[in-house]
Amino acid sequence: METTEAVKALSALAQEGRLAVFRLLVRAGREGMAAGDLARKLDVAANTLSAQLTILSTAGLVVSRREGRSIIYTASYDEMDALIVFLMANCCQGRSEICVPVAAAASWSPKDYEGALT
């Protein structure tokens, strides 16, 4: 990932509503969620959600697909992984123990995240 792509992704996530959308899609997994379900779960208006999804999509963090009459949105795990790797590159001056909490979080179950990411 290049610096400009990282800035675009971080800018897209730097708003409470968009961050909530992205986190919900990450939790939804590769199956994703229909736009209507996202709006109901987050209690946001359809036009607000649409704007948030457009920004996240433009940043490459969200992808969509049509299933029948629904549009299903999914977090782009490849882009998320690239952003995390970009942020962690050259981390800790070779002291990997500093990054242990990040590595441990990768193996957490959904229950482990309750309260940790509020």
Buried (B, 14 or more C-beta within 10 A) or exposed (E): BEEEBBEBBBEBBEEEBBBBBBBBBBEBEEEBBBBEBBBEEBEBEEEEBBBBBEBBBEBBBBBEEEEEEBBBBBBBBEBBEBBEEBEEEEEEEEEEEEEEEEEEEEEEEEEEEEEEEE
